[in-house]
């Protein structure tokens, strides 16, 4: 496949997954609307492709999300990219297989790192006067539901993809570069 065609496909995929995430937030009922579709798909793609390109895809998809949020610009983008960089490193060096329980633990770690960074940056924004006070209780309840629903959705997606793909077998991960080579 030519590189320009692959690039267009990746851009369309990022827009599609981001639209799917926004649609899930607005269309699903309360507990399920907290599901982070982007994290689920990108963690599955990380397991499937074992490439650092996923971090760039996370960057561009969360940049699109950042354009439509009410939080100060950069909080979601920074939190998600750093969370995926750490999870990519964890996947390469700690969780070295592609089993469902490695996907589950990686999902919990990634979402936890994301929410810890997000809450920390919100708190810093409140201290520096960038934004109004956000109730911590509301953020923690949202984080709990996000962790629960996203992890459940990830496991369902994992079992569906593992049924049709040999790449998600419980094999040991072959080391790759963060630059996608």
Backbone as CSV, one residue per row, in Angstrom:
resi,resn,N_x,N_y,N_z,CA_x,CA_y,CA_z,C_x,C_y,C_z
1,UNK,0.846,-1.169,0.000,0.000,0.000,0.000,0.898,1.241,0.000
2,UNK,0.636,2.194,-0.878,1.454,3.419,-0.905,1.365,4.179,0.420
3,UNK,2.428,4.892,0.732,2.482,5.578,2.025,1.429,6.676,2.142
4,UNK,1.108,7.365,1.060,0.087,8.417,1.132,-1.292,7.824,1.375
5,UNK,-1.549,6.644,0.821,-2.829,5.981,1.041,-2.932,5.483,2.486
6,UNK,-1.844,4.971,3.007,-1.811,4.537,4.402,-2.033,5.733,5.334
7,UNK,-1.411,6.866,5.007,-1.575,8.082,5.805,-3.040,8.540,5.814
8,UNK,-3.684,8.544,4.661,-5.096,8.929,4.572,-5.961,7.954,5.360
9,UNK,-5.657,6.664,5.269,-6.406,5.662,6.027,-6.261,5.896,7.534
10,UNK,-5.065,6.206,7.989,-4.839,6.459,9.420,-5.602,7.702,9.871
11,UNK,-5.584,8.760,9.073,-6.328,9.984,9.408,-7.824,9.688,9.482
12,UNK,-8.350,8.957,8.510,-9.772,8.601,8.529,-10.108,7.713,9.719
13,UNK,-9.213,6.806,10.073,-9.433,5.950,11.230,-9.470,6.779,12.517
14,UNK,-8.561,7.740,12.651,-8.537,8.598,13.838,-9.833,9.399,13.940
15,UNK,-10.282,9.951,12.824,-11.536,10.716,12.826,-12.714,9.799,13.154
16,UNK,-12.722,8.581,12.608,-13.804,7.634,12.876,-13.850,7.236,14.349
17,UNK,-12.704,6.872,14.918,-12.665,6.456,16.322,-13.031,7.622,17.240
18,UNK,-12.573,8.813,16.913,-12.921,9.987,17.716,-14.417,10.270,17.628
19,UNK,-14.993,10.139,16.449,-16.438,10.320,16.289,-17.211,9.248,17.039
20,UNK,-16.712,8.029,17.014,-17.346,6.943,17.759,-17.318,7.230,19.259
21,UNK,-16.219,7.763,19.739,-16.103,8.123,21.152,-17.088,9.235,21.520
22,UNK,-17.140,10.276,20.712,-18.066,11.384,20.978,-19.511,10.893,20.902
23,UNK,-19.811,10.042,19.937,-21.155,9.478,19.828,-21.524,8.626,21.024
24,UNK,-20.576,7.848,21.522,-20.842,7.014,22.700,-21.109,7.872,23.924
25,UNK,-20.396,8.976,24.051,-20.594,9.866,25.200,-22.001,10.456,25.181
26,UNK,-22.488,10.826,24.012,-23.781,11.499,23.932,-24.967,10.557,23.805
27,UNK,-24.776,9.365,23.273,-25.912,8.495,22.997,-26.163,7.404,24.032
28,UNK,-25.147,6.967,24.738,-25.327,5.874,25.686,-25.902,6.379,27.006
29,UNK,-26.615,5.507,27.745,-27.139,5.919,29.057,-26.020,6.111,30.076
30,UNK,-26.381,6.602,31.268,-25.417,7.134,32.231,-24.173,6.298,32.505
31,UNK,-24.252,5.114,33.036,-22.934,4.536,33.360,-22.120,4.229,32.109
32,UNK,-22.789,3.840,31.036,-22.055,3.485,29.815,-21.533,4.706,29.069
33,UNK,-22.114,5.869,29.321,-21.647,7.078,28.638,-20.279,7.526,29.140
34,UNK,-19.825,6.962,30.233,-18.501,7.301,30.767,-17.395,6.458,30.140
35,UNK,-17.773,5.535,29.258,-16.804,4.658,28.613,-15.881,5.462,27.698
36,UNK,-14.595,5.176,27.770,-13.609,5.851,26.938,-13.275,4.930,25.761
37,UNK,-13.999,5.117,24.679,-13.843,4.269,23.497,-12.446,4.422,22.903
38,UNK,-11.918,5.634,22.937,-10.575,5.874,22.393,-9.527,5.024,23.098
39,UNK,-9.550,5.015,24.421,-8.560,4.239,25.161,-8.701,2.752,24.863
40,UNK,-9.941,2.264,24.771,-10.142,0.843,24.485,-9.540,0.460,23.144
41,UNK,-9.857,1.221,22.115,-9.345,0.885,20.792,-7.836,1.070,20.691
42,UNK,-7.316,2.104,21.317,-5.873,2.321,21.212,-5.078,1.298,22.018
43,UNK,-5.615,0.814,23.113,-4.927,-0.252,23.850,-4.964,-1.548,23.046
44,UNK,-6.101,-1.843,22.418,-6.171,-3.024,21.547,-5.193,-2.876,20.381
45,UNK,-5.119,-1.689,19.804,-4.173,-1.475,18.702,-2.731,-1.591,19.176
46,UNK,-2.463,-1.143,20.395,-1.120,-1.292,20.957,-0.766,-2.769,21.089
47,UNK,-1.712,-3.570,21.552,-1.479,-5.007,21.656,-1.347,-5.645,20.279
48,UNK,-2.113,-5.167,19.329,-2.154,-5.778,18.011,-0.944,-5.393,17.174
49,UNK,-0.575,-4.116,17.153,0.501,-3.665,16.277,1.860,-3.606,16.951
50,UNK,1.888,-3.439,18.264,3.145,-3.347,19.003,4.042,-2.267,18.396
51,UNK,3.470,-1.079,18.225,4.199,-0.003,17.566,4.014,1.306,18.319
52,UNK,5.038,2.134,18.284,4.965,3.447,18.896,4.110,4.430,18.120
53,UNK,3.672,4.037,16.921,2.785,4.895,16.142,1.471,5.151,16.874
54,UNK,1.120,4.252,17.769,-0.125,4.394,18.516,-0.092,5.662,19.360
55,UNK,1.068,6.005,19.893,1.187,7.218,20.710,0.872,8.450,19.859
56,UNK,1.315,8.454,18.615,1.000,9.574,17.724,-0.486,9.601,17.385
57,UNK,-1.078,8.446,17.199,-2.512,8.393,16.935,-3.299,8.897,18.142
58,UNK,-2.837,8.552,19.338,-3.464,9.062,20.561,-3.350,10.580,20.604
59,UNK,-2.184,11.099,20.240,-1.984,12.547,20.235,-2.994,13.239,19.322
60,UNK,-3.118,12.782,18.092,-4.003,13.463,17.145,-5.476,13.280,17.496
61,UNK,-5.857,12.107,17.981,-7.261,11.917,18.358,-7.628,12.761,19.575
62,UNK,-6.741,12.839,20.543,-7.040,13.659,21.715,-6.894,15.150,21.417
63,UNK,-6.141,15.499,20.401,-6.134,16.891,19.955,-7.514,17.268,19.426
64,UNK,-8.128,16.360,18.657,-9.494,16.612,18.182,-10.474,16.705,19.347
65,UNK,-10.334,15.828,20.325,-11.200,15.866,21.507,-10.986,17.168,22.268
66,UNK,-9.745,17.590,22.356,-9.402,18.804,23.111,-10.078,20.044,22.527
67,UNK,-10.344,20.035,21.248,-10.988,21.184,20.613,-12.426,21.384,21.081
68,UNK,-13.048,20.332,21.627,-14.458,20.398,21.993,-14.715,20.288,23.492
69,UNK,-13.696,20.361,24.320,-13.897,20.242,25.761,-13.934,21.612,26.414
70,UNK,-14.459,21.635,27.637,-14.532,22.889,28.384,-13.340,23.062,29.316
71,UNK,-12.550,22.032,29.483,-11.362,22.153,30.334,-10.299,22.978,29.606
72,UNK,-9.366,23.556,30.347,-8.306,24.336,29.692,-7.549,23.486,28.668
73,UNK,-7.171,24.132,27.577,-6.542,23.415,26.474,-5.236,22.762,26.918
74,UNK,-5.106,21.489,26.616,-3.871,20.768,26.871,-3.953,19.774,28.005
75,UNK,-4.928,19.901,28.885,-4.996,18.993,30.034,-5.281,17.569,29.576
76,UNK,-6.289,17.394,28.744,-6.630,16.054,28.259,-5.539,15.535,27.332
77,UNK,-5.038,16.387,26.467,-3.994,16.001,25.517,-2.731,15.545,26.238
78,UNK,-2.249,16.337,27.178,-1.040,15.988,27.918,-1.244,14.707,28.723
79,UNK,-2.368,14.615,29.430,-2.624,13.450,30.278,-2.702,12.164,29.463
80,UNK,-3.398,12.217,28.335,-3.558,10.997,27.545,-2.259,10.572,26.866
81,UNK,-1.505,11.514,26.335,-0.261,11.156,25.647,0.763,10.610,26.637
82,UNK,0.906,11.246,27.787,1.847,10.742,28.793,1.393,9.379,29.309
83,UNK,0.089,9.202,29.510,-0.421,7.901,29.963,-0.112,6.811,28.942
84,UNK,-0.264,7.120,27.655,0.036,6.109,26.641,1.526,5.889,26.452
85,UNK,2.334,6.910,26.642,3.783,6.693,26.608,4.211,5.750,27.727
86,UNK,3.677,5.956,28.914,4.006,5.082,30.044,3.459,3.684,29.809
87,UNK,2.237,3.584,29.285,1.677,2.255,29.041,2.409,1.534,27.919
88,UNK,2.891,2.273,26.918,3.695,1.652,25.867,4.983,1.084,26.457
89,UNK,5.613,1.848,27.334,6.821,1.360,27.989,6.494,0.138,28.857
90,UNK,5.397,0.197,29.607,4.993,-0.952,30.423,4.722,-2.172,29.553
91,UNK,4.083,-1.957,28.418,3.780,-3.068,27.525,5.056,-3.682,26.951
92,UNK,6.034,-2.865,26.625,7.284,-3.366,26.070,8.142,-4.083,27.110
93,UNK,8.116,-3.618,28.357,9.068,-4.109,29.346,8.471,-4.913,30.494
94,UNK,7.194,-4.749,30.776,6.603,-5.443,31.922,5.562,-6.461,31.468
95,UNK,4.531,-5.997,30.768,3.477,-6.893,30.282,3.873,-7.377,28.901
96,UNK,4.648,-8.432,28.853,5.240,-8.823,27.574,4.462,-9.901,26.843
97,UNK,3.187,-10.035,27.126,2.386,-10.944,26.327,1.081,-10.274,25.942
98,UNK,0.323,-10.940,25.117,-0.900,-10.349,24.574,-2.141,-11.050,25.111
99,UNK,-2.122,-11.478,26.330,-3.265,-12.177,26.903,-4.330,-11.184,27.350
100,UNK,-5.518,-11.696,27.637,-6.617,-10.822,28.028,-6.354,-10.175,29.377
101,UNK,-5.686,-10.886,30.268,-5.428,-10.288,31.578,-4.330,-9.229,31.495
102,UNK,-3.388,-9.364,30.561,-2.410,-8.291,30.344,-3.113,-7.060,29.776
103,UNK,-4.082,-7.278,28.887,-4.866,-6.157,28.349,-5.678,-5.496,29.453
104,UNK,-6.230,-6.298,30.345,-7.012,-5.763,31.463,-6.146,-4.916,32.388
105,UNK,-4.998,-5.439,32.778,-4.109,-4.708,33.686,-3.544,-3.469,32.997
106,UNK,-3.201,-3.585,31.724,-2.697,-2.430,30.983,-3.763,-1.342,30.877
107,UNK,-4.998,-1.746,30.689,-6.101,-0.787,30.635,-6.280,-0.070,31.966
108,UNK,-6.236,-0.814,33.055,-6.385,-0.207,34.382,-5.230,0.751,34.653
109,UNK,-4.003,0.343,34.342,-2.845,1.219,34.543,-2.938,2.483,33.688
110,UNK,-3.287,2.321,32.426,-3.343,3.472,31.525,-4.403,4.470,31.972
111,UNK,-5.591,3.971,32.279,-6.651,4.877,32.730,-6.330,5.504,34.075
112,UNK,-5.693,4.750,34.954,-5.320,5.309,36.258,-4.283,6.416,36.105
113,UNK,-3.281,6.183,35.281,-2.258,7.208,35.043,-2.896,8.441,34.399
114,UNK,-3.779,8.200,33.437,-4.469,9.304,32.766,-5.266,10.136,33.766
115,UNK,-6.036,9.479,34.615,-6.879,10.211,35.563,-6.052,10.889,36.654
116,UNK,-4.973,10.263,37.083,-4.108,10.906,38.088,-3.498,12.183,37.511
117,UNK,-3.003,12.107,36.289,-2.450,13.301,35.643,-3.527,14.358,35.411
118,UNK,-4.698,13.921,34.981,-5.800,14.841,34.709,-6.230,15.575,35.977
119,UNK,-6.413,14.841,37.073,-6.826,15.453,38.340,-5.734,16.378,38.867
120,UNK,-4.481,15.962,38.731,-3.368,16.808,39.178,-3.325,18.118,38.397
121,UNK,-3.487,18.041,37.089,-3.474,19.257,36.270,-4.689,20.143,36.541
122,UNK,-5.855,19.523,36.798,-7.027,20.320,37.175,-6.784,21.046,38.495
123,UNK,-6.193,20.334,39.446,-5.896,20.944,40.743,-4.899,22.093,40.588
124,UNK,-3.865,21.888,39.777,-2.905,22.969,39.520,-3.570,24.159,38.825
125,UNK,-4.490,23.861,37.920,-5.224,24.930,37.251,-6.079,25.733,38.212
126,UNK,-6.646,25.055,39.207,-7.426,25.765,40.221,-6.522,26.604,41.115
127,UNK,-5.359,26.067,41.458,-4.423,26.827,42.296,-3.903,28.076,41.592
128,UNK,-3.649,27.949,40.294,-3.105,29.070,39.531,-4.184,29.997,38.975
129,UNK,-5.452,29.643,39.191,-6.550,30.494,38.756,-6.916,30.369,37.294
130,UNK,-6.533,29.282,36.638,-6.863,29.090,35.232,-8.318,28.721,35.026
131,UNK,-8.915,28.090,36.032,-10.285,27.619,35.884,-10.996,27.662,37.216
132,UNK,-12.308,27.505,37.141,-13.121,27.485,38.352,-12.953,26.155,39.063
133,UNK,-13.451,26.101,40.280,-13.345,24.867,41.056,-14.183,23.764,40.422
134,UNK,-13.586,22.608,40.279,-14.271,21.419,39.808,-14.440,20.500,41.003
135,UNK,-15.663,20.044,41.275,-15.859,19.171,42.438,-15.067,17.868,42.290
136,UNK,-14.194,17.614,43.249,-13.351,16.423,43.205,-14.188,15.152,43.268
137,UNK,-15.269,15.196,44.029,-16.127,14.012,44.150,-16.709,13.623,42.793
138,UNK,-17.144,14.609,42.026,-17.693,14.348,40.700,-16.642,13.743,39.768
139,UNK,-15.433,14.256,39.826,-14.350,13.735,38.986,-14.001,12.303,39.392
140,UNK,-13.998,12.009,40.689,-13.680,10.656,41.152,-14.766,9.657,40.768
141,UNK,-16.033,10.058,40.863,-17.129,9.168,40.452,-17.054,8.905,38.950
142,UNK,-16.799,9.949,38.182,-16.647,9.789,36.734,-15.462,8.882,36.410
143,UNK,-14.372,9.046,37.138,-13.184,8.211,36.915,-13.468,6.751,37.228
144,UNK,-14.220,6.502,38.293,-14.574,5.122,38.646,-15.403,4.482,37.539
145,UNK,-16.444,5.181,37.082,-17.282,4.622,36.026,-16.510,4.473,34.717
146,UNK,-15.625,5.402,34.443,-14.807,5.305,33.237,-13.908,4.075,33.296
147,UNK,-13.287,3.850,34.427,-12.413,2.692,34.592,-13.194,1.394,34.435
148,UNK,-14.349,1.322,35.051,-15.158,0.105,35.010,-15.693,-0.175,33.603
149,UNK,-16.307,0.821,32.984,-16.918,0.587,31.669,-15.877,0.434,30.558
150,UNK,-14.807,1.186,30.624,-13.774,1.087,29.589,-13.072,-0.259,29.646
151,UNK,-12.774,-0.718,30.843,-12.116,-2.014,30.981,-13.030,-3.144,30.516
152,UNK,-14.308,-3.068,30.854,-15.258,-4.073,30.375,-15.377,-4.071,28.862
153,UNK,-15.468,-2.886,28.280,-15.551,-2.762,26.826,-14.278,-3.272,26.160
154,UNK,-13.135,-2.982,26.766,-11.856,-3.446,26.229,-11.791,-4.972,26.200
155,UNK,-12.248,-5.609,27.248,-12.217,-7.075,27.289,-13.145,-7.659,26.225
156,UNK,-14.313,-7.054,26.042,-15.229,-7.525,24.997,-14.586,-7.364,23.621
157,UNK,-14.011,-6.201,23.349,-13.328,-5.957,22.072,-12.152,-6.915,21.903
158,UNK,-11.419,-7.173,22.991,-10.274,-8.082,22.922,-10.727,-9.479,22.482
159,UNK,-11.797,-9.991,23.100,-12.250,-11.333,22.744,-12.797,-11.391,21.318
160,UNK,-13.429,-10.331,20.862,-13.909,-10.302,19.476,-12.726,-10.292,18.510
161,UNK,-11.745,-9.423,18.743,-10.585,-9.347,17.856,-9.710,-10.595,17.935
162,UNK,-9.576,-11.177,19.112,-8.732,-12.367,19.237,-9.357,-13.568,18.534
163,UNK,-10.653,-13.527,18.341,-11.327,-14.603,17.629,-10.969,-14.597,16.144
164,UNK,-10.745,-13.391,15.602,-10.507,-13.252,14.172,-9.060,-12.945,13.809
165,UNK,-8.201,-12.718,14.790,-6.821,-12.341,14.495,-5.853,-13.206,15.290
166,UNK,-4.822,-13.653,14.633,-3.776,-14.422,15.309,-2.797,-13.513,16.038
167,UNK,-2.813,-12.208,15.731,-1.883,-11.278,16.368,-2.162,-11.098,17.851
168,UNK,-3.373,-11.367,18.290,-3.707,-11.197,19.698,-3.596,-12.503,20.476
169,UNK,-2.783,-13.411,19.991,-2.545,-14.625,20.758,-1.649,-14.296,21.942
170,UNK,-1.549,-15.192,22.885,-0.760,-14.943,24.096,0.721,-15.178,23.853
171,UNK,1.239,-14.573,22.825,2.656,-14.716,22.499,3.453,-13.609,23.168
172,UNK,4.729,-13.849,23.323,5.609,-12.835,23.893,5.810,-11.725,22.872
173,UNK,5.829,-10.507,23.339,5.964,-9.341,22.474,7.381,-9.252,21.934
174,UNK,7.491,-8.999,20.647,8.787,-8.755,20.026,9.066,-7.268,20.158
175,UNK,10.266,-6.932,20.577,10.598,-5.530,20.844,10.537,-4.702,19.568
176,UNK,10.003,-3.487,19.703,9.958,-2.564,18.574,10.357,-1.177,19.042
177,UNK,10.469,-0.282,18.109,10.893,1.082,18.409,9.690,1.989,18.608
178,UNK,9.851,3.021,19.399,8.766,3.976,19.612,8.502,4.801,18.360
179,UNK,9.435,4.826,17.438,9.265,5.594,16.214,8.560,4.799,15.128
180,UNK,8.104,3.580,15.445,7.294,2.811,14.523,8.052,1.981,13.519
181,UNK,9.333,1.799,13.702,10.100,0.984,12.754,10.084,-0.453,13.165
